Amino acid sequence: MDRDRYLKSYVFGGYMLEGRLQRLVHEGQIVPLKPKAYDLLCVLISKRDQVLGKDELLDWLWPRQEVGEANLTQTIYELRQALGETAREPRWIETVPRRGYRFKGSVSELEDKLPPGAPSSLAVLPFRPLTSQAEIPDLGLGIADAVILSLCETGRVVVRPFSAVLPHVDSEQDSLTIGSRLDVGMVLEGTVQQFGERIRVNARLLSCPAGEDLWSSTQETGVADLFATQDRIARLAANAVATHLNQEGRVRPYPHGSNHEVHSLYLKARYCWQRWVPEASRQALEYLDKAIALDPSHAPSHAWRAAAWSTLGILGAEAPRKAAQNAREAARRAVGIDASFSDSHEMLGAVQLFFDWDLNAAARSLDHAIELNPASSNARHLRAIALALGGHDQAALAEMVRACRADPSSLIANSDVGMVHYWGRRYDEAKHWFETTLEQDPGFAHARSGLAFTLLEMGDGTSAVREMRRAAEHRGPRAMGELAHVLGRAGRRAESRKLARDLLQSHDTSIVDPYQLVLAFLGLGDYERTFEWLDRAIDYRSRDLVLIGVSPIIDPIRSDSRFRDVMQKVTLSR
């Protein structure tokens, strides 16, 4: 099982639907298509042997959204226009009266695998300082961040997100090696040298893995004009990429504000946050609070303040209600300041998903984030989770694969392809994705925990216990309930009961998510205490309650009338 299953390519007439690159080409020229029209074409072609009803197509294109038939009619019209046909003279899209639509004509399916080094994607690496900098090389990070967020998709190019390059800030590897690890066809590297009040920026675009020089530029400016230089580098790089590919270069505005100190604090916060541990998120908050004190209108700082608070709630370092309130306020503030900044909508969507349990609101926010920045791996990742939790399994898989495509190095996105399969009870495929992720990083506890739960459902309790113990080494107290659950179901009840007692004692003296006790008692088959702690988890606003509608863990109590009451209390909007 691999992601290409969901990103196939097809040839029909003079057209090629390139699944990996998410585009339609006609005789060598890209055909402009709106996202819904592209998705409609993918559905019709992939199911070309079927007549697809209007309700089915509406569900595919607008999952969980109440939209009218007019939306589908308009999308059909737009697709037909792009394909050069009309309803009266259809060449490709046939209207079947009173039934729906069908794709007609001869279609050939292609194996869509680009050769190594194909210029399909670009990584903008942190610009390396040539002189001693501050605590982190935030100047070089700032330039890279500006270029990444300013570049739109240019022809065939997909720009790797900032999160993909952050782990390489202190890397001693050369640019081509990093580019190969990030699975890109081009890398943009650079250096930054500060001398007094002057700054010199050198930028170079290289093919990967060959290392061919495609473009270079040197810019010298004063410290006060740094942002203008960042924007100029972004514009020049976009034009260079476009020239190389004979496409039109485009840039989008970058919301860096006007204060270099504010921007530096913001970058330091993002650098801290990506470590995904409580102490790092608290340090990020300190940087962001300082940035906001200097410039209350800096939207990126408010957006990532929301991210830091959400992380503290998810990791159990702060009570979910407090974390959600602070995150929600920060995200809404960011959207109010600059509604064009995609991260603001992404962070608001995360709060709506994990803390508000409102899938519809989360979908709207995340759709808006993706519209503003189609290259955002994290927004697509969150959107996929929302789709999965809403029961749209195949759409969730397709979106999660898009997230992986935007950032192939993302451990969380690759691991969560496995989670979508796990929620869908496709355990062999889930196991494959978890194991593949762990080959990249054996210490990635999220994948290790997912593998343990999958093995448990496959009847291999011994291996499940082994994997969950390894996960617990990295997950800390959060894993105690998970381990108790696995031990209980694997027949090691004495060990499970001891962990449950330890959790009960810890609950009286520290922050312990009641959902961990739900897992513990569920593993022991003690359903009375399971429901007792489910009620407490609801009062606590446990983040993991968002999963109870789909998780196999809950299956033993799913038919219990009390569980229906729980679902009503959770009020998960679908």
C-alpha positions as CSV (number, residue, x, y, z in Angstrom):
1,M,0.0,0.0,0.0
2,D,1.5,3.4,-1.0
3,R,0.4,7.0,-1.4
4,D,0.5,6.8,-5.2
5,R,-2.8,4.9,-5.1
6,Y,-4.4,8.2,-4.2
7,L,-2.4,10.3,-6.6
8,K,-2.7,8.4,-9.9
9,S,-2.2,10.0,-13.3
10,Y,-4.4,9.5,-16.4
11,V,-4.3,10.3,-20.1
12,F,-7.4,11.0,-22.2
13,G,-7.4,12.6,-25.6
14,G,-4.7,15.3,-25.5
15,Y,-5.0,15.7,-21.7
16,M,-2.9,14.4,-18.9
17,L,-4.2,14.5,-15.3
18,E,-1.0,14.5,-13.2
19,G,-2.0,13.2,-9.8
20,R,1.3,13.8,-8.0
21,L,1.5,17.4,-9.2
22,Q,-2.3,18.0,-8.8
23,R,-2.8,19.6,-12.2
24,L,-4.3,19.1,-15.6
25,V,-2.1,19.5,-18.7
26,H,-3.3,19.8,-22.4
27,E,-0.7,19.5,-25.1
28,G,2.0,20.7,-22.8
29,Q,0.1,23.6,-21.3
30,I,-1.4,23.8,-17.8
31,V,-5.2,24.0,-17.8
32,P,-6.4,26.4,-15.1
33,L,-8.8,24.6,-12.8
34,K,-10.5,25.7,-9.6
35,P,-9.9,23.2,-6.8
36,K,-13.5,21.8,-6.8
37,A,-13.4,21.4,-10.6
38,Y,-10.1,19.5,-10.3
39,D,-11.5,17.3,-7.5
40,L,-14.6,16.6,-9.6
41,L,-12.5,15.5,-12.5
42,C,-10.5,13.2,-10.3
43,V,-13.6,11.5,-8.9
44,L,-15.3,11.1,-12.4
45,I,-12.1,9.6,-13.9
46,S,-11.3,7.3,-11.0
47,K,-14.9,6.0,-11.1
48,R,-15.3,6.2,-14.8
49,D,-17.1,2.8,-15.0
50,Q,-19.9,4.2,-12.8
51,V,-22.8,6.6,-13.0
52,L,-22.3,9.0,-10.0
53,G,-25.4,10.4,-8.5
54,K,-25.7,14.1,-7.6
55,D,-25.9,13.4,-3.8
56,E,-22.8,11.2,-4.1
57,L,-20.8,13.9,-5.9
58,L,-22.0,16.6,-3.4
59,D,-20.7,14.4,-0.6
60,W,-17.4,13.9,-2.3
61,L,-16.8,17.5,-3.1
62,W,-18.4,19.2,0.0
63,P,-18.2,16.6,2.8
64,R,-20.2,17.6,5.9
65,Q,-21.3,20.8,4.3
66,E,-24.9,21.7,3.5
67,V,-24.6,23.0,-0.1
68,G,-27.2,23.0,-2.8
69,E,-27.3,21.2,-6.2
70,A,-26.5,24.6,-7.8
71,N,-22.9,24.3,-6.5
72,L,-22.5,21.0,-8.3
73,T,-24.1,22.3,-11.5
74,Q,-21.7,25.3,-11.5
75,T,-18.7,23.1,-10.9
76,I,-19.8,20.8,-13.8
77,Y,-20.1,23.9,-16.0
78,E,-16.6,25.1,-15.0
79,L,-15.0,21.7,-15.7
80,R,-16.8,21.4,-19.1
81,Q,-15.5,24.9,-20.0
82,A,-12.0,23.9,-19.1
83,L,-12.3,20.7,-21.2
84,G,-13.7,22.7,-24.2
85,E,-17.1,21.1,-24.3
86,T,-20.8,21.9,-23.5
87,A,-23.7,20.0,-22.0
88,R,-25.2,19.7,-25.5
89,E,-22.0,18.4,-27.0
90,P,-20.3,16.5,-24.3
91,R,-17.0,14.8,-25.2
92,W,-15.9,13.7,-21.7
93,I,-18.7,14.3,-19.2
94,E,-22.0,12.6,-19.9
95,T,-25.2,13.6,-18.2
96,V,-27.3,10.5,-17.5
97,P,-30.9,11.7,-17.1
98,R,-32.4,11.2,-13.6
99,R,-29.3,9.4,-12.5
100,G,-26.2,11.7,-12.5
101,Y,-23.0,12.0,-14.4
102,R,-20.4,9.6,-16.0
103,F,-17.0,10.1,-17.5
104,K,-16.9,8.9,-21.1
105,G,-14.1,8.3,-23.5
106,S,-10.9,6.2,-23.5
107,V,-8.7,6.7,-20.4
108,S,-5.2,5.3,-19.8
109,E,-3.8,5.0,-16.3
110,L,-0.1,5.9,-15.8
111,E,2.4,4.9,-13.2
112,D,3.0,8.3,-11.7
113,K,6.5,8.2,-10.4
114,L,8.8,11.1,-11.2
115,P,12.5,10.3,-11.7
116,P,15.0,11.3,-8.9
117,G,15.8,15.0,-9.2
118,A,12.8,15.9,-11.3
119,P,12.1,19.6,-10.7
120,S,8.8,19.0,-9.0
121,S,9.4,20.7,-5.7
122,L,11.6,23.3,-4.0
123,A,13.1,23.5,-0.5
124,V,14.2,26.9,0.8
125,L,16.9,26.1,3.4
126,P,17.8,28.4,6.4
127,F,20.3,31.0,5.2
128,R,23.6,30.3,7.0
129,P,25.2,33.1,9.0
130,L,28.8,33.9,8.2
131,T,29.2,36.0,11.4
132,S,28.2,35.3,14.9
133,Q,24.5,35.8,15.4
134,A,22.2,35.8,18.4
135,E,20.8,32.8,20.2
136,I,19.7,31.2,16.9
137,P,20.4,32.3,13.4
138,D,17.1,34.1,13.2
139,L,18.2,36.4,10.4
140,G,18.8,33.5,8.1
141,L,15.6,31.8,9.3
142,G,13.7,35.0,8.6
143,I,14.8,35.2,5.0
144,A,14.0,31.6,4.4
145,D,10.6,32.0,6.1
146,A,9.8,35.1,4.0
147,V,10.7,33.3,0.7
148,I,8.7,30.1,1.6
149,L,5.6,32.0,2.6
150,S,5.9,34.4,-0.4
151,L,6.3,31.8,-3.1
152,C,3.1,30.4,-4.6
153,E,3.2,27.2,-6.6
154,T,5.1,28.1,-9.7
155,G,4.4,25.8,-12.6
156,R,5.4,22.3,-11.4
157,V,7.0,23.5,-8.2
158,V,5.6,22.8,-4.7
159,V,7.5,24.7,-1.9
160,R,8.3,22.7,1.2
161,P,6.8,24.3,4.3
162,F,8.8,26.1,7.0
163,S,8.3,23.1,9.3
164,A,10.1,20.9,6.9
165,V,13.3,23.0,6.9
166,L,13.4,24.0,10.6
167,P,15.0,20.7,11.7
168,H,18.0,21.5,9.4
169,V,18.8,24.9,11.1
170,D,21.9,23.5,12.7
171,S,22.6,20.8,10.2
172,E,26.2,20.2,9.1
173,Q,25.0,18.4,6.0
174,D,25.4,20.1,2.6
175,S,22.4,21.6,0.8
176,L,22.1,18.8,-1.8
177,T,22.1,16.1,0.9
178,I,19.3,18.0,2.7
179,G,17.5,18.5,-0.5
180,S,17.6,14.7,-1.2
181,R,16.2,14.0,2.3
182,L,13.4,16.5,1.6
183,D,12.7,14.8,-1.7
184,V,12.9,17.9,-3.8
185,G,14.2,18.8,-7.3
186,M,15.6,22.1,-6.4
187,V,17.1,23.8,-3.3
188,L,17.5,27.5,-2.6
189,E,20.4,28.1,-0.2
190,G,22.1,31.2,1.0
191,T,24.3,33.0,3.4
192,V,23.9,36.1,5.6
193,Q,26.7,38.4,6.7
194,Q,26.1,41.3,9.1
195,F,28.8,44.0,9.5
196,G,27.7,47.0,11.6
197,E,24.5,48.3,10.1
198,R,24.9,46.6,6.8
199,I,23.8,43.1,5.8
200,R,24.8,41.1,2.8
201,V,22.6,38.3,1.5
202,N,23.8,35.7,-1.0
203,A,21.2,33.4,-2.6
204,R,21.7,30.4,-4.9
205,L,19.3,28.1,-6.6
206,L,20.6,24.6,-7.3
207,S,19.2,21.5,-9.1
208,C,19.0,18.4,-6.9
209,P,20.8,16.0,-6.8
210,A,23.0,17.2,-9.6
211,G,24.0,20.5,-8.0
212,E,23.7,22.5,-11.2
213,D,23.7,26.3,-10.7
214,L,20.3,27.6,-11.9
215,W,20.5,31.2,-10.4
216,S,22.3,33.3,-7.9
217,S,22.0,36.8,-6.5
218,T,23.8,39.0,-4.0
219,Q,21.9,41.8,-2.2
220,E,23.4,44.3,0.2
221,T,21.2,46.5,2.4
222,G,21.0,48.3,5.7
223,V,19.4,46.6,8.8
224,A,16.5,49.0,8.5
225,D,15.7,47.8,5.0
226,L,16.0,44.0,5.8
227,F,12.3,43.2,5.1
228,A,12.4,44.9,1.7
229,T,15.5,42.7,0.9
230,Q,13.7,39.6,2.1
231,D,10.8,40.4,-0.3
232,R,13.2,41.1,-3.1
233,I,15.0,37.8,-2.7
234,A,11.6,36.0,-2.7
235,R,10.6,37.8,-5.9
236,L,13.9,37.1,-7.6
237,A,13.8,33.5,-6.6
238,A,10.3,33.0,-7.9
239,N,11.2,34.5,-11.2
240,A,14.3,32.3,-11.4
241,V,12.3,29.2,-10.7
242,A,9.7,30.3,-13.2
243,T,12.3,31.0,-15.9
244,H,13.9,27.6,-15.4
245,L,10.6,25.9,-15.9
246,N,9.2,28.3,-18.6
247,Q,6.3,29.2,-16.3
248,E,4.9,32.4,-14.8
249,G,6.5,33.4,-11.5
250,R,4.3,34.7,-8.7
251,V,4.8,35.8,-5.1
252,R,2.3,36.5,-2.4
253,P,2.7,39.2,0.3
254,Y,4.5,38.2,3.4
255,P,3.1,39.6,6.7
256,H,6.4,40.4,8.5
257,G,5.3,43.7,9.9
258,S,7.8,46.6,10.2
259,N,9.8,45.8,13.3
260,H,12.9,43.5,13.0
261,E,13.0,42.7,16.8
262,V,9.4,41.6,16.7
263,H,10.0,39.3,13.7
264,S,13.1,37.9,15.4
265,L,11.2,37.0,18.5
266,Y,8.5,35.4,16.4
267,L,11.0,33.3,14.6
268,K,12.7,32.2,17.8
269,A,9.2,31.2,19.1
270,R,8.6,29.0,16.0
271,Y,12.0,27.5,16.4
272,C,11.2,26.5,20.0
273,W,7.7,25.3,19.3
274,Q,8.7,22.7,16.7
275,R,10.4,20.7,19.4
276,W,6.9,19.7,20.6
277,V,7.6,19.5,24.4
278,P,6.0,21.6,27.1
279,E,9.0,23.6,28.2
280,A,9.7,24.6,24.6
281,S,6.1,25.7,24.1
282,R,6.4,27.8,27.3
283,Q,9.6,29.4,26.0
284,A,7.8,30.1,22.7
285,L,5.0,31.9,24.6
286,E,7.6,34.1,26.3
287,Y,9.0,35.2,23.0
288,L,5.6,35.7,21.5
289,D,4.3,37.8,24.5
290,K,7.4,40.0,24.1
291,A,6.7,40.4,20.4
292,I,3.1,41.3,21.0
293,A,4.0,43.8,23.7
294,L,6.2,45.5,21.1
295,D,3.7,45.3,18.3
296,P,0.1,44.2,19.2
297,S,-0.9,44.2,15.6
298,H,1.6,41.5,14.5
299,A,-0.7,38.7,13.3
300,P,1.9,35.9,13.0
301,S,2.8,36.3,16.7
302,H,-0.9,36.0,17.7
303,A,-1.4,33.0,15.4
304,W,1.6,31.1,16.9
305,R,0.6,32.1,20.4
306,A,-2.5,30.0,19.6
307,A,-0.3,27.2,18.5
308,A,1.8,27.2,21.6
309,W,-1.3,27.2,23.9
310,S,-2.9,24.4,21.9
311,T,0.3,22.3,22.2
312,L,0.3,22.8,26.0
313,G,-3.3,21.6,26.2
314,I,-2.6,18.6,23.9
315,L,0.5,17.5,25.8
316,G,-1.4,17.7,29.1
317,A,0.8,20.5,30.5
318,E,-2.2,22.8,30.9
319,A,-5.8,22.0,31.6
320,P,-7.6,21.9,28.2
321,R,-10.2,24.6,29.1
322,K,-7.5,27.1,29.9
323,A,-5.4,26.2,26.9
324,A,-8.3,26.2,24.5
325,Q,-9.5,29.6,25.8
326,N,-6.1,31.2,25.4
327,A,-5.5,29.6,22.0
328,R,-9.0,30.5,20.7
329,E,-8.6,34.2,21.7
330,A,-5.1,34.4,20.1
331,A,-6.3,32.7,16.9
332,R,-9.3,35.0,16.6
333,R,-7.2,38.0,17.3
334,A,-4.8,36.9,14.5
335,V,-7.7,36.5,12.0
336,G,-9.1,39.9,13.0
337,I,-5.7,41.6,12.3
338,D,-4.9,39.9,9.0
339,A,-7.5,37.6,7.5
340,S,-5.1,36.9,4.6
341,F,-2.5,35.1,6.8
342,S,-3.2,31.4,6.4
343,D,-1.6,30.3,9.7
344,S,-4.3,32.3,11.6
345,H,-7.1,30.2,10.1
346,E,-5.1,27.0,10.5
347,M,-4.6,27.6,14.3
348,L,-8.2,28.5,14.7
349,G,-9.2,25.3,12.9
350,A,-7.0,23.3,15.3
351,V,-8.8,24.8,18.3
352,Q,-12.2,24.1,16.8
353,L,-11.3,20.6,16.0
354,F,-9.5,19.3,19.2
355,F,-11.0,21.5,21.9
356,D,-14.4,22.7,20.6
357,W,-15.2,19.4,18.9
358,D,-16.8,21.3,16.1
359,L,-15.9,19.6,12.8
360,N,-17.9,21.9,10.6
361,A,-16.3,25.1,12.0
362,A,-12.9,23.4,11.8
363,A,-13.5,22.4,8.2
364,R,-14.4,26.0,7.2
365,S,-11.3,27.4,8.9
366,L,-8.9,24.8,7.5
367,D,-10.4,25.1,4.0
368,H,-9.8,28.8,4.2
369,A,-6.2,28.2,5.3
370,I,-5.6,25.8,2.4
371,E,-7.1,28.3,-0.1
372,L,-4.7,30.9,1.1
373,N,-1.7,28.5,1.2
374,P,-2.2,25.3,-0.8
375,A,1.3,24.2,0.2
376,S,0.5,24.0,3.9
377,S,1.1,20.4,5.0
378,N,-0.2,21.0,8.5
379,A,-3.5,22.6,7.3
380,R,-4.1,19.6,5.0
381,H,-3.1,17.2,7.8
382,L,-5.7,18.8,10.2
383,R,-8.3,18.8,7.4
384,A,-7.7,15.1,6.8
385,I,-8.3,14.4,10.5
386,A,-11.5,16.4,10.5
387,L,-12.7,14.4,7.4
388,A,-11.8,11.1,9.1
389,L,-13.6,12.0,12.3
390,G,-16.6,13.0,10.2
391,G,-16.8,9.6,8.6
392,H,-15.4,10.6,5.2
393,D,-12.7,7.9,5.1
394,Q,-11.5,8.0,1.5
395,A,-11.6,11.8,1.3
396,A,-9.5,11.8,4.5
397,L,-6.9,9.5,3.0
398,A,-6.6,11.6,-0.1
399,E,-6.1,14.8,1.9
400,M,-3.6,13.1,4.2
401,V,-1.6,12.0,1.2
402,R,-1.6,15.6,-0.1
403,A,-0.2,16.6,3.3
404,C,2.6,14.0,2.9
405,R,3.2,15.3,-0.6
406,A,3.6,18.9,0.6
407,D,6.1,17.7,3.3
408,P,7.4,14.1,2.7
409,S,9.6,14.5,5.8
410,S,6.6,15.1,8.1
411,L,6.6,12.2,10.6
412,I,3.2,13.2,12.0
413,A,1.5,13.3,8.6
414,N,3.0,10.0,7.5
415,S,2.1,8.4,10.8
416,D,-1.5,9.8,10.6
417,V,-2.0,8.1,7.2
418,G,-1.7,5.0,9.4
419,M,-4.2,6.4,12.0
420,V,-6.8,7.0,9.3
421,H,-6.4,3.3,8.2
422,Y,-6.5,2.3,11.9
423,W,-9.8,4.2,12.4
424,G,-11.1,2.5,9.3
425,R,-10.2,-1.0,10.7
426,R,-7.7,-1.6,7.9
427,Y,-5.1,-2.9,10.3
428,D,-2.6,-4.3,7.8
429,E,-2.3,-1.0,6.0
430,A,-2.1,0.9,9.3
431,K,0.7,-1.3,10.4
432,H,2.6,-0.7,7.2
433,W,2.4,3.1,7.6
434,F,3.4,3.1,11.3
435,E,6.4,0.8,10.5
436,T,7.4,3.0,7.6
437,T,7.3,6.1,9.7
438,L,9.4,4.4,12.5
439,E,12.0,3.5,9.9
440,Q,12.6,7.2,9.5
441,D,12.6,7.9,13.3
442,P,12.5,4.9,15.7
443,G,11.9,7.4,18.6
444,F,8.7,8.9,17.1
445,A,6.3,7.9,19.9
446,H,3.1,8.8,18.1
447,A,3.7,6.2,15.4
448,R,5.0,3.7,18.0
449,S,1.8,4.1,20.1
450,G,-0.4,3.7,16.9
451,L,1.5,0.6,16.0
452,A,0.9,-0.9,19.5
453,F,-2.9,-0.3,19.3
454,T,-2.9,-1.7,15.8
455,L,-1.1,-4.9,16.8
456,L,-3.6,-5.2,19.7
457,E,-6.5,-5.2,17.3
458,M,-4.7,-7.8,15.2
459,G,-4.5,-10.1,18.2
460,D,-0.8,-9.8,18.9
461,G,-0.9,-8.7,22.5
462,T,2.7,-9.5,23.3
463,S,4.0,-7.3,20.5
464,A,1.5,-4.6,21.4
465,V,2.8,-4.4,25.0
466,R,6.4,-4.3,23.7
467,E,5.7,-1.4,21.4
468,M,3.7,0.5,23.9
469,R,6.4,0.2,26.5
470,R,8.8,1.7,23.9
471,A,6.3,4.5,23.2
472,A,6.0,5.2,26.9
473,E,9.8,6.0,27.1
474,H,9.1,9.1,25.1
475,R,5.5,10.0,25.9
476,G,5.8,10.2,29.7
477,P,2.6,10.3,31.9
478,R,0.4,10.6,28.8
479,A,1.3,7.0,28.0
480,M,0.3,5.5,31.4
481,G,-3.3,5.0,30.5
482,E,-2.4,3.7,27.0
483,L,0.0,1.2,28.5
484,A,-2.6,0.1,31.1
485,H,-5.1,-0.4,28.4
486,V,-2.8,-2.6,26.3
487,L,-1.6,-4.6,29.3
488,G,-5.2,-5.3,30.4
489,R,-6.3,-6.5,27.0
490,A,-3.1,-8.6,26.6
491,G,-4.1,-10.5,29.7
492,R,-1.5,-8.9,32.1
493,R,-4.2,-7.6,34.4
494,A,-2.1,-7.3,37.6
495,E,0.3,-4.8,35.8
496,S,-2.7,-3.0,34.3
497,R,-4.4,-2.6,37.7
498,K,-1.2,-1.3,39.2
499,L,-0.9,1.4,36.6
500,A,-4.6,2.3,37.0
501,R,-4.0,2.8,40.8
502,D,-0.9,4.9,40.1
503,L,-3.0,7.1,37.7
504,L,-5.7,7.5,40.3
505,Q,-3.2,8.6,42.9
506,S,-1.6,11.0,40.4
507,H,-5.0,12.5,39.5
508,D,-5.4,13.7,43.0
509,T,-2.1,15.6,43.1
510,S,-1.3,16.7,39.5
511,I,-2.7,17.3,36.0
512,V,-3.8,13.9,34.7
513,D,-6.2,13.8,31.8
514,P,-9.3,11.7,32.9
515,Y,-9.2,10.1,29.5
516,Q,-6.1,8.2,30.5
517,L,-8.3,6.5,33.2
518,V,-11.0,5.8,30.6
519,L,-8.4,3.9,28.7
520,A,-7.1,2.0,31.7
521,F,-10.5,0.8,32.9
522,L,-11.7,0.1,29.4
523,G,-8.7,-2.2,29.0
524,L,-9.6,-4.0,32.2
525,G,-13.2,-4.5,31.1
526,D,-14.4,-2.4,34.0
527,Y,-17.2,-0.5,32.1
528,E,-18.8,1.0,35.1
529,R,-15.7,3.0,36.0
530,T,-15.1,3.6,32.2
531,F,-18.3,5.5,32.0
532,E,-17.6,7.3,35.3
533,W,-14.3,8.6,33.9
534,L,-15.8,9.4,30.5
535,D,-18.1,11.9,32.3
536,R,-15.1,13.4,34.1
537,A,-13.3,13.6,30.8
538,I,-16.2,15.5,29.3
539,D,-16.2,18.0,32.2
540,Y,-12.4,18.3,31.7
541,R,-12.7,18.8,27.9
542,S,-10.2,16.0,27.2
543,R,-8.7,16.5,23.8
544,D,-8.9,12.8,22.9
545,L,-12.7,12.7,23.2
546,V,-12.7,14.0,19.6
547,L,-11.7,10.4,18.6
548,I,-14.4,8.4,20.3
549,G,-16.7,8.4,17.3
550,V,-14.1,6.4,15.2
551,S,-11.6,4.8,17.5
552,P,-11.6,0.9,17.7
553,I,-10.7,1.3,21.3
554,I,-14.2,2.3,22.1
555,D,-15.9,-0.6,20.2
556,P,-16.6,-2.7,23.4
557,I,-18.9,-0.1,24.7
558,R,-20.2,1.4,21.5
559,S,-23.5,-0.4,21.6
560,D,-24.1,0.5,25.3
561,S,-27.0,3.0,25.7
562,R,-24.8,5.0,28.0
563,F,-22.4,5.6,25.2
564,R,-25.1,7.3,23.2
565,D,-25.6,9.6,26.1
566,V,-21.8,10.3,26.1
567,M,-21.9,11.2,22.4
568,Q,-24.7,13.6,23.0
569,K,-22.8,15.3,25.8
570,V,-19.7,15.6,23.6
571,T,-22.0,17.2,20.9
572,L,-19.4,16.5,18.2
573,S,-20.7,18.4,15.2
574,R,-20.6,16.4,12.0
